[in-house]
Amino acid sequence: VFMSRQQEIFVWCVDTFGDGSALPDERAMRFIEEALELAQACGLSQEAVARITDRVYEREPGQVFKEFGQAGLTLEALAQCQDVELHDACDVEFARIIKIPKEEFAERHAAKVALGIAN
């Protein structure tokens, strides 16, 4: 059965982290964690992130489908200005993480649960 890359990654998440990883709030927490790590790697300050967070949460929530599109387009533009081919970076990272033992991910995840930032 053919699976899209998106489906394959989701199946890997559930297989590696369990059914809780399929919950929208868990996926959103992991997304924001990775987005923050990317912003930090690009040199964005914690203060700037806090100002952006305040601004976003002062407004009404957007529509999920539209926000996915905006997040994806913004990520592609950031990749371009950083001279990174986004799909190549994703392919390389997925090939790397599927080789990491599940036990290592379980330890990382347990630490996040203990901090209250994961399900």
Buried (B, 14 or more C-beta within 10 A) or exposed (E): EEEEEEEEBBEBBEEBBBEEBBEEEBBEBBEEEEBBEBBEEEEEEEEEBEEEEEEEEEEEEEEEEEEEEEEEEEEEEBBEEEEEEBEEEEEEEEEEEEEEEEEEBEEEBEEBEEEEEBB
